[in-house]
Amino acid sequence: MPGITFTARSIPDAAAAPAECAILPIFSDAALAPVARALDKAGGGAIESALALGDFSGKRGETLWLPGSGRSKRVLLLGCGEAAGFDRKAMRNICSKLAHALQDTKAKDALFYASACKLKAADGEWFLSYLARQLTTVGYRYTTTLSKPKTAMALRKFTVETGGKPSNSAAKAALKRGTITGSGVNEARFLADLPGNICTPAYLASHARKLARSLDKLSVQVLEEKKMRELGMGALLSVSAGSRQPAKLIVMQYKGAKATQKPCVLVGKGITFDTGGISLKPGAKMDEMKYDMGGAASVFGTLKAVAELQLPMNVIGIVPAAENMPDGLATKPGDVVTSMAGKTIEILNTDAEGRLVLCDALTYAARFKPEVVIDIATLTGACIVALGSHASGLFANDDDLADALLSAGTESHDRAWRLPLWKEYQKQLNSPFADMANIGGAGAGSVTAACFLAHFTEEYTWAHLDVAGSAWNSSPKGATGRPVPLLMQYLLSRLESRK
């Protein structure tokens, strides 16, 4: 899928600057910026006329297309609302409106006059990064299994004029961060949108190897079921027992810093299709269970973005990939399995399989002596009941890590909400036949799932993101690519804090 090339440069004369589309931000309560006055003059006063006639008022998110002005073939007026209220919420709003307006135009290049927004340097960098991310993700199209896919977005080049605030170099860096983060989001969406008969555990393993061949400093190791048995991963293997698709444990290592620097480890649940196993799910919406590898997809998207940005840090992605099917060899409710950690688990419900693949992957993660471990999983329907689709559920055994992830979610507008991980919930996992059960009964389903995982993360600093509500939408159906923006912002903030 072709992408958009972003750049920033100085424009001494707006009327003389060639563009298929000139984009002018305009406030509802402020005089026209110098660049807008220059284009208005070159266009015979069309902008002032539109304002005088009331065709355009500058209300936040309002757009109006005008004929060409100067050397611009078309002009797009973009309402920013009141100048005093132009905060990050307002910026997000106009980024979304602009992205969708450009999606429908035939213009192949656009020139955005950011100087008209009169931004402070820090806000300007944030704004441009978010805008590049938004434009990159709005251009995503699923095409793999369509004979007549939707028409691709025409826009191929997007130039920003900043007026020196931020500087052109800072603007270019911000645009690059946003573009690559958006590309990581699209990578996650692509993998999650694929049907389960294509995106199998073997496909994910092959795709990881493909990424490693194309990206510097990224290497891949894939553990097969034989090796998993040798390691004692009885919990993970209990999930794939009923499938003809063998499980894969995919380990992606990005080495951007010295080997002595402890890595951040991301663990993504990779259930490529989830029938529920013997505890079969209802038929309605079961097709959406191809999205049960949304956590794994976000790890792929994040590692891709980290490698493309060449971040000076070590990041490891671990994806336990399996299919959960109701075969004659499938695990049965009441079966007891032994995890890699040596802890026994009574499987009361085979549809609580995500925590079974994760617990062995989390145990495996300890061998990398991580600085932090974050797992991402479409784990519980209970999290959707609690938070809907706006926020991912966050659990952590460390307050500093939880605060950093919450802050990254706010900064990237890919938000999370912290839920408790109290010992009082642990008793719901008690079993008379094993060290623990894999479900905690009625009540607090997302909490008891996290409490289950906590048994396998005692050796390191850990957080769990339950993205069951945020990783995909049911209407219109499609993956969101979350929480790639949150994870990228968290990693970037870690780097910033080391300076």
N, C-alpha and C positions, 0 to 999 in steps of 0.2 A: 504494500500500500504506500503510494508516494506521500511524503510529508511536506511540511511547510518549512522554508528556510527563513530564519529570523535574523535581523541585524539592526543596528542602531547607527545613526549618523547625523551630522549637523546639516540643517537645511537653511542656508542664508536667505533664500527668497522662495516662499511657499508657492507663489504664482508661477515660478519658473521650474518647479520640481515636477518631473514626469511621474505619473502614477495612473493605473487603471481605476484606482479608488482612493480618494483622500478622505480620511476620517477625522472629523472635528468634534472634540468634546466641548459641550456648551453648558454653562450653568444657567439656572432659571433666574437668578437674581444678581448676575454680574455682567459687566460689559464684555463685548466680544474680545477675545485674546488677539494679540497682534497677528498671528498666523491666520486666524479666522477673518480678520479685517482685510488682510491681503488677498485671500481667496474670494472674499465677498466683492471686493473692488474689481478683481479680474473677471468675476462672473456677472458683472452688471448689477450688483446689489441683490442677488437672489436670496442670500441668507437673511439679510435685514427684512426683505419683503415677506419671507416665510414667517418670521417672528411677528411682524406688524399685522399680518393677516390672521395670526393665530393658528396657522398650520403646524407650527412647532413652538413649544414653550420652554424647552429645556428640562422638562420634568424628568426625574430619574428613570432611566431605562427607555425613554422615548427615542424613536429613530425616525429619520426622514431622509429619503433619497432625493438628491437634486441633480440636475444636469451638470455636465463638466464645467470646470472653472480653471482658467489658466491652462496649464498642461495636464491637469487631472481630468480624466474622461468622465468621472462621476464623483459626486461628493456625498458622503454619509454624515448627517448631523446626529450626534449621540448625546442625549440628554443626561446630565450628571446631577440634576436636582440643585438644592441650595448649597452654596459653596461651603458654608460652615458645617454642613452635615455630610461632607464628603469623606466619610470614614471608610474602614475596610469593608463593612457590610455594603455600603454604596458602591465601592469599587468592584466587589464580587458581582453585584447586580448588573453593572454596566458591562463587565467582562462577559457575562452570560448572554446579555442582549446583543452585544457586538458579535460574539461568536456565531449566534444563530442567524443574525442578519447577513454575515459574510458567507454562511453556509449556503444561502439561497441565491447568491449573486454569481455571475459568470466571470467576475474580475479575477485575474490570475495573480495580480500583485496589489498590495495595499500599503498606504503610507499613513501612519497613525501619528497625529500631532499631540504627543503626550505633554508637551510644554504648556498646552492650554489647560491642563489639569492643575498646574501650579503645586506640584507635589514636593514634599520634603524628601531628602535623599533616601532615608530608610524606607519610607512608605513607597517611594517610587520604585525601588528595587523589588519590594514585595509585590507591588501592583503589576509590574512587567512580568515577573516570574509567574504569577497567577494567570495573567492574560495569555502567556505563551502556553501554559498547561491547558487552559480552557480551549484555546484554538486547536491545539493538538488533539485533544480528546473528542471534540465535536466533529472532527474529521474522520473518526473511526467508522468503518463499515465492515460488517461481517459478510464475507464473500465465499467462504470455503465450499459450502454445499449448495450454493445458489447458481442456477443456470443463467439467471438474469439478475445479477446483483444491482443494488441501488447505485445510482450515479455518484462517483466520487466528488468530493468538494473541489471546486475549480482553483481555489486559492493555493498558490505555490510559494509566494514570497511576501513577507510581512516586514516592513521597515518602520522603525520607531524614531521619531525626532523628539529629543528630550529637552532641548534648550540648555543642555549642560547640567541638568538636575534630574536624575543622577548623570554622572559623566558617561560618555559613550562606552568606555571600557566596562564600567560597572553595569550599565544597561545590557551590554552584550552577555556578560556573565549571568545576569539574572534571567535573561531570555533563554540562555542555554540550560540553566537549571530547570526552568519551567518546561521547556520543550522535552528534555530527557525524562523528567518525571512523568509528563504526559505520555511519552512513548512507553514508559514502564507500565502505566495504567492500561494503555491499549494492549500491551503484551498480555497482561493478566486477563483482560476482557476476551481477547482472542482465544486463549487456552480454555477459559471457563465456558465460553459460548459453543465450543466444539461439542458435537454429540458424543455420547458415551461409547458408541461403536468405533469412533475414530480416536478419541482421546482416552486411551487405555493407559495402564501403568507403563507398558512398554513404549508407548508413544511419548509419554512425559520423559522417560529416560533418554530416548532418541533425541528429543527436542533439547534436553539439557546438554547433550554432547554437541549438538549443532551450535548452541550458543557459545560453548567453550571454544569451538573452532573459530568463531568469528570475533571473540572479544579477548583482548589482552588481559593477562593476569587471572583469568578464570579457568579453573580446571574442574573436572567432574569424575566422580567415582560412583559406580552403581553396584549395590550389593544385591545378589540374587537370593532366592529363598534358601538355597543350600547353606549359604553363609549366615543367613539369619537364624537358621536352626542351630548352627554351631555356636552362635552368640547367645542362644537361649531366648530369642524373641517370640515367645509363645503367644503373647497377647496380639501382636501384629499379625502373625500367621494364622491365628484363629479367625481373623476377619476374611482373609483370602481363601480359606479352606473350601468354600463352596463355589469358587469361581474357576473358570478355565483360564482366566488371565492371571498369571503369576504376579505376586507382589514384587515391588522394587523399592529399595531404599536408596534414594538419589541424594548424593552429597555434592554440593557445588561450593567450591572454595575460591573466594576472591582474595588475592594476596596483594594488597596495595600498600602495606607497611612492613616494617621489619618483623621477622618471625617471632621475636620476643614480645611483640605487642599482642595482648590477648584479644581474641576475636569477639565480635558480636555474632551470635548464632540465631538465625531465624528458622523456626520449624513450622512447616505448613502441612496441614491435614490434606492428604491427597486421595480421597475416596472418589475415584473417577465415575462411579455410579453406585448409588445406594438404594437397593430395594428394601432395606431393613433386614435382609436375611430371613431366617425362619420367623422372626417377629415382623412379618411382612407389613409394609406400609399400605395405607389405603391407595387405591388407584388414582384418585383425583390428584393432579399436580405432581404425580411421581416423575413425570418427564423432567421436572426441574431439579431432580436429584443428580443430574449431570453437573450441577453447580456445587456439589458437595466437595469438590476439590478447589473451591474458591480460595482457601487459605494457601494451598500449594501454588495456585496461580499468582497470588500476591507475592510469594517468595521469588518466583521466577521473574516477575516484573521488577521487583526491587533489586535483585542481583543484576539484572540487565542494566538498570539505570545506574547503579553503583559503578559497574564496570565501564559504562560509556562515559561517566563523569570522571573516571579514574580517581576516585576518592582515596586519599592517603590513609587507609585503614584496612583492617582485615575483617571480612564478613563471610560467614558460612551459612549456606542455605541447606537445610535437611528436609527432604520430602518423603515421608512414608506413603507410598502409593499402592492402592489396592482397590479391588472391586468387592462389594458386599452382595453376594447372591445366595438364593435358597436352594442349593444343590443337595443331593443325598449325602455328601460329605461335609455339609455346612455345620458350623458350630450350633449347638442346640441350647435353648434356655436351661439353665441349671448346670451346664458344663463348667468345670473349673480348669483354668489355664495358669501357667506360670510365666510371669513376665521376665524380661532380661534382668531386671533388678532382683529377681528371686522371690518377688512377692506374688502370692497366689490371688487369683481373681475369680469370683463366681459370676458368671455371665447370666444375669437375670433377664436381660433384654438384648437380643443381638442387633437391635437398631441403635443401641448406644455404642457404636463401633468406633467412632472417631477417637474417643479417649483411649481405646485399646491400641490403635496404631500410634497414637501420640505418645503414650507412656513409654513404649520401647524406644521411640525416636528421641525422647527427652533423656532417657537413660544413656543412650548412645552419645548424645551431645556433650556429656560430661567429659569425655575423653579429649575434647579439644581445649580443656581448661578455659572456658569462656569468661569474658568479663560480664556479659549478660546473655540471657537466653529469652527470646520472645517467641511464643507459639501463636499461630494464627489459624483459626479453625471455624468453619461453619458448624458449630458444635451442638447447639440446643435450640429447639423451638421455643423454649421458655424464655430465652433472651429476646426473641421477637415479641413475645407477650409483654415483657418488661419494658423494652426500649423502642420497639418498632424498628423502622429502617433508618432513623436519623443518626443514631449513635451506635458504635460498637461497644460491646460489654468489655470492661477491663478488670482484670484481677491481677494482683501482684503480691509477692512476698517481701517487697521492699518499697518503702514509701517514696524514696528519691526516684526510683525507676518509674513508679506510677505517676508521680508528678511530672516527670520529663515527658512521658507519653501523652498525658493529658494536655500539656502545654504544646506539644508538637501537633496534636489534633486540632487545637484551637488555631494555631498559626497557619496550618495548611487547610483549615476548614474541612477536615476529615475527622470528625470529632468522636471521642470515646467518653464513656461514663464509668466511673469506678464503682464496683459492687464488692460486698464483703467476702472475706475469705476466713471467716472465724472458725475456731475449733469446734464450737457448738454444733456446727453443721456436719462434722465428721461422723457423728454417731449414726447418721442416716445411711452411711455406707457399710455399717457393720454386717457381717455375715457369719452364720454358725458353721459354714463349711469351707471358708477361705479367709485370707487376710482382709479381704474387702470385697464388696459387691460392685458391679459396674454401674449401678443406678442407685439413687437415694430415695426412691419412692415419691409420693406426692409432695409438692411444695418445693420451691427454691431449686428448680431443676438446673438452671445455669450455674448456681452457686455450688451445688453438690458435684457437678461435673468438674468444675475448677478445683474443688477440694480433692477429688480423685487424682487429678493431675499433680496437685501439690505434693502428693506422696513420693513422686518421682523426681522432684526438683529441689530436694533439701540441700544439695551440694553447692548450689550456685544461686545467683540473683536472677529472678525469673518473673516474667509477666505473661499473661494469657489474654489474647484478644478473641472474643467470641463474635464472629462477623456473620452469624446466621441471618441477621436482618439487613445487613449493609452490603453484602457481597454481590447481591443481584436484585433485580426488580422483577416482579411478576407481571406488571402492566405499565408500559409495554415491556415485554419480556427481554431481558438482557443483563449481562454481567456489568458491574459498576467499576471494577478494578480497584476497589477499596480493600484494604487500607494502605495501598502503595504510597499515596501522598503523605499519610501520617508517618509511615516507616521511614521514608526518605527525609522528611523534616527532622525526625528524631536523630537519624544518623548525621545529618548536616549540622544539627545543633550540638551534637557530641564533639564534632570536629571544631566547631566555633569555640566551645568551652575550653578546649586544650590550648588555644592561642594565648 
